[in-house]
């Protein structure tokens, strides 16, 4: 079986070692960095298959690291999973807005960590086959299915497409995705880099997701 490489970016040495042991036990090769600045340098020198990054770090935090990875034409396809003890919705939204594939809240169970990584690397092909059996067009109620879960499906499937949203007062928005990552967003037909923060905060309304 192919051995995938995960770059762990974590300034807490004890947490970094725990993650390293868990990932190596799961069959992954591990690279370590102590902050986003070092993580970005390592990613450019030795591109990993996935980046697992803490958010609160000196020099360059996880948000900025993710933003830089997604802006780099040689790195943008690398999935970034953010880790944080910050569980508030604003922090989660910020993570997805800068291009994260997943946002995990510390402390997380080892099984949760493995699942998030395995579905994007080790079992990616099998996961995509399973997801392909789902309807090409999905729709539902935001109060029952969080938008983050739909984004997770797109990320795992590596799909391109768009998600149409209508909130409880009738406002309309659209999230466009390229190969599983958010590309741009519109609100009431107007494109703005700030639209994503509003759209991901909608908890009531409906969605229609279409994949190409």
Buried (B, 14 or more C-beta within 10 A) or exposed (E): EEEBBBBBBBBBEEBBEBBBEBBEEBBBEBBBBBBBBBBBEBBEEEBBBBBBBBBEBEEBBBBBBBBBBBEBEEBBBBBBBBBBEBEEEEBBBBBBBBBBBBBBBEEEEEEEBBBBBBBBBBBBEEBBEEBEEEEEEBEEEBEEBBBBEBBBBBBBBBBBBBBBBBBEEEBBBBBBBBEBBBEBBBBEEEEEEEBBBBBBEBEEBBBBBBBE
